[in-house]
Amino acid sequence: MKKVLIVVDMQNDFITGSLGTKEAEVIVPRVVKKIEDYKARGEMIFFTRDTHFEDYLTTQEGNKLPVEHCIKSTWGWELAEPIEKLVEAHTPVIDKLTFGSIALGEQIKVLNDKEAVEIELVGLCTDICVVSNAIVLKAYCPEIPLTVDASCCAGVTPETHTSALTTLKMCQVNVINEN
């Protein structure tokens, strides 16, 4: 079975920028190590980027979370430097306009149709985009084994991170804590 790592939204705005947290900063070296391990084994890696535009504050999300973040082509939208250094030219980077990515689900389904895959997700934020992408992937491919490494994720708050891990477990996602 082919292993695939999905690195969710490891962007500057979620780490040290407008929505950054100390918990997000702590996981960066762990995520880097996880990516390096997957690369060393020659396994596939996908990256996602939360992507908004100048009109963000006029959108539904912008009305509910009125903090500009991940505006396309800004420093905050870019993957954090230690993560960006590990992205290779052929590596899929999916810009997603909302929490969960339909395009990611479609690409994983095509990949799984060719060869059985096992997915591991890491990144930010556990309680929004990690959980949303896990649910999208479960919808597209309900029999794919999905794992979330809690030690390589951080939520908006420690409490919502823990709640998201409970939700993931209830949705038949394997939650591990490798650290």
C-alpha positions as a Python dict, from the first residue, in 0.01 Angstrom:
ca = {
    (1, 'M'): (0, 0, 0),
    (2, 'K'): (138, 340, -100),
    (3, 'K'): (169, 598, 179),
    (4, 'V'): (79, 961, 110),
    (5, 'L'): (145, 1257, 338),
    (6, 'I'): (-84, 1559, 323),
    (7, 'V'): (63, 1873, 479),
    (8, 'V'): (-226, 2110, 552),
    (9, 'D'): (-182, 2489, 548),
    (10, 'M'): (163, 2524, 705),
    (11, 'Q'): (156, 2892, 611),
    (12, 'N'): (316, 3195, 770),
    (13, 'D'): (-14, 3355, 876),
    (14, 'F'): (-108, 3044, 1076),
    (15, 'I'): (234, 3011, 1240),
    (16, 'T'): (373, 3356, 1320),
    (17, 'G'): (142, 3587, 1124),
    (18, 'S'): (-206, 3726, 1179),
    (19, 'L'): (-350, 3399, 1316),
    (20, 'G'): (-29, 3248, 1451),
    (21, 'T'): (-3, 3065, 1782),
    (22, 'K'): (278, 2930, 1995),
    (23, 'E'): (134, 2581, 1944),
    (24, 'A'): (168, 2622, 1566),
    (25, 'E'): (528, 2736, 1605),
    (26, 'V'): (608, 2427, 1813),
    (27, 'I'): (497, 2180, 1546),
    (28, 'V'): (706, 2324, 1259),
    (29, 'P'): (1021, 2114, 1330),
    (30, 'R'): (806, 1803, 1374),
    (31, 'V'): (632, 1861, 1041),
    (32, 'V'): (969, 1921, 874),
    (33, 'K'): (1094, 1588, 1013),
    (34, 'K'): (780, 1408, 896),
    (35, 'I'): (821, 1551, 542),
    (36, 'E'): (1190, 1454, 539),
    (37, 'D'): (1101, 1099, 646),
    (38, 'Y'): (842, 1063, 369),
    (39, 'K'): (1084, 1207, 114),
    (40, 'A'): (1361, 968, 226),
    (41, 'R'): (1126, 675, 165),
    (42, 'G'): (1027, 812, -178),
    (43, 'E'): (663, 852, -77),
    (44, 'M'): (421, 1105, -219),
    (45, 'I'): (352, 1436, -45),
    (46, 'F'): (74, 1689, -108),
    (47, 'F'): (65, 2039, 35),
    (48, 'T'): (-239, 2263, 73),
    (49, 'R'): (-252, 2640, 107),
    (50, 'D'): (-545, 2832, 246),
    (51, 'T'): (-604, 3092, -25),
    (52, 'H'): (-801, 3415, 2),
    (53, 'F'): (-812, 3735, -201),
    (54, 'E'): (-826, 4110, -137),
    (55, 'D'): (-1205, 4090, -90),
    (56, 'Y'): (-1172, 3843, 199),
    (57, 'L'): (-1348, 4064, 454),
    (58, 'T'): (-1660, 4074, 233),
    (59, 'T'): (-1688, 3693, 216),
    (60, 'Q'): (-1892, 3475, 453),
    (61, 'E'): (-1574, 3353, 619),
    (62, 'G'): (-1442, 3709, 642),
    (63, 'N'): (-1762, 3818, 814),
    (64, 'K'): (-1732, 3539, 1072),
    (65, 'L'): (-1352, 3567, 1110),
    (66, 'P'): (-1268, 3931, 1032),
    (67, 'V'): (-890, 3882, 1032),
    (68, 'E'): (-725, 3906, 694),
    (69, 'H'): (-502, 3604, 639),
    (70, 'C'): (-351, 3396, 361),
    (71, 'I'): (-418, 3660, 97),
    (72, 'K'): (-277, 3514, -225),
    (73, 'S'): (78, 3618, -312),
    (74, 'T'): (148, 3776, 28),
    (75, 'W'): (407, 3663, 281),
    (76, 'G'): (129, 3528, 505),
    (77, 'W'): (-3, 3304, 225),
    (78, 'E'): (334, 3144, 160),
    (79, 'L'): (434, 2818, 320),
    (80, 'A'): (668, 2872, 615),
    (81, 'E'): (1029, 2879, 497),
    (82, 'P'): (1141, 2547, 654),
    (83, 'I'): (842, 2378, 485),
    (84, 'E'): (878, 2562, 153),
    (85, 'K'): (1241, 2446, 127),
    (86, 'L'): (1113, 2087, 112),
    (87, 'V'): (864, 2141, -172),
    (88, 'E'): (1000, 2000, -496),
    (89, 'A'): (902, 2116, -845),
    (90, 'H'): (679, 1811, -906),
    (91, 'T'): (514, 1821, -562),
    (92, 'P'): (140, 1895, -571),
    (93, 'V'): (54, 2220, -392),
    (94, 'I'): (-321, 2274, -382),
    (95, 'D'): (-460, 2622, -326),
    (96, 'K'): (-793, 2579, -151),
    (97, 'L'): (-1053, 2849, -122),
    (98, 'T'): (-1226, 2698, 177),
    (99, 'F'): (-1152, 2469, 470),
    (100, 'G'): (-1164, 2134, 290),
    (101, 'S'): (-1039, 2077, -63),
    (102, 'I'): (-1259, 1905, -320),
    (103, 'A'): (-960, 1907, -559),
    (104, 'L'): (-754, 1718, -301),
    (105, 'G'): (-1031, 1462, -260),
    (106, 'E'): (-1054, 1415, -635),
    (107, 'Q'): (-677, 1375, -676),
    (108, 'I'): (-655, 1121, -394),
    (109, 'K'): (-947, 925, -539),
    (110, 'V'): (-772, 906, -880),
    (111, 'L'): (-449, 803, -709),
    (112, 'N'): (-628, 539, -501),
    (113, 'D'): (-806, 402, -810),
    (114, 'K'): (-462, 331, -960),
    (115, 'E'): (-296, 195, -647),
    (116, 'A'): (-427, 151, -293),
    (117, 'V'): (-309, 434, -70),
    (118, 'E'): (-289, 511, 298),
    (119, 'I'): (-309, 878, 398),
    (120, 'E'): (-148, 1068, 684),
    (121, 'L'): (-243, 1428, 754),
    (122, 'V'): (-46, 1688, 949),
    (123, 'G'): (-69, 2065, 975),
    (124, 'L'): (-293, 2354, 1068),
    (125, 'C'): (-544, 2405, 1205),
    (126, 'T'): (-655, 2071, 1351),
    (127, 'D'): (-1001, 2203, 1434),
    (128, 'I'): (-1072, 2364, 1097),
    (129, 'C'): (-874, 2260, 791),
    (130, 'V'): (-720, 1931, 907),
    (131, 'V'): (-1053, 1791, 1022),
    (132, 'S'): (-1231, 1930, 711),
    (133, 'N'): (-983, 1769, 473),
    (134, 'A'): (-1000, 1438, 659),
    (135, 'I'): (-1380, 1441, 624),
    (136, 'V'): (-1359, 1529, 254),
    (137, 'L'): (-1116, 1243, 199),
    (138, 'K'): (-1343, 1004, 391),
    (139, 'A'): (-1632, 1113, 166),
    (140, 'Y'): (-1434, 1054, -153),
    (141, 'C'): (-1263, 734, -43),
    (142, 'P'): (-1434, 585, 264),
    (143, 'E'): (-1210, 276, 271),
    (144, 'I'): (-876, 458, 261),
    (145, 'P'): (-696, 428, 593),
    (146, 'L'): (-658, 784, 727),
    (147, 'T'): (-425, 886, 1007),
    (148, 'V'): (-371, 1223, 1173),
    (149, 'D'): (-52, 1271, 1373),
    (150, 'A'): (-168, 1491, 1661),
    (151, 'S'): (192, 1584, 1747),
    (152, 'C'): (225, 1745, 1403),
    (153, 'C'): (-98, 1946, 1428),
    (154, 'A'): (-215, 2247, 1625),
    (155, 'G'): (-559, 2395, 1664),
    (156, 'V'): (-682, 2748, 1709),
    (157, 'T'): (-666, 2670, 2082),
    (158, 'P'): (-542, 2362, 2270),
    (159, 'E'): (-904, 2288, 2367),
    (160, 'T'): (-1038, 2297, 2010),
    (161, 'H'): (-739, 2088, 1896),
    (162, 'T'): (-842, 1819, 2146),
    (163, 'S'): (-1207, 1843, 2041),
    (164, 'A'): (-1109, 1801, 1675),
    (165, 'L'): (-907, 1490, 1758),
    (166, 'T'): (-1218, 1344, 1924),
    (167, 'T'): (-1424, 1428, 1615),
    (168, 'L'): (-1163, 1265, 1391),
    (169, 'K'): (-1172, 947, 1598),
    (170, 'M'): (-1553, 942, 1578),
    (171, 'C'): (-1522, 964, 1198),
    (172, 'Q'): (-1297, 657, 1193),
    (173, 'V'): (-971, 844, 1146),
    (174, 'N'): (-674, 691, 1327),
    (175, 'V'): (-522, 953, 1558),
    (176, 'I'): (-163, 898, 1666),
    (177, 'N'): (77, 1106, 1871),
    (178, 'E'): (432, 1030, 1761),
    (179, 'N'): (599, 1284, 1982),
}
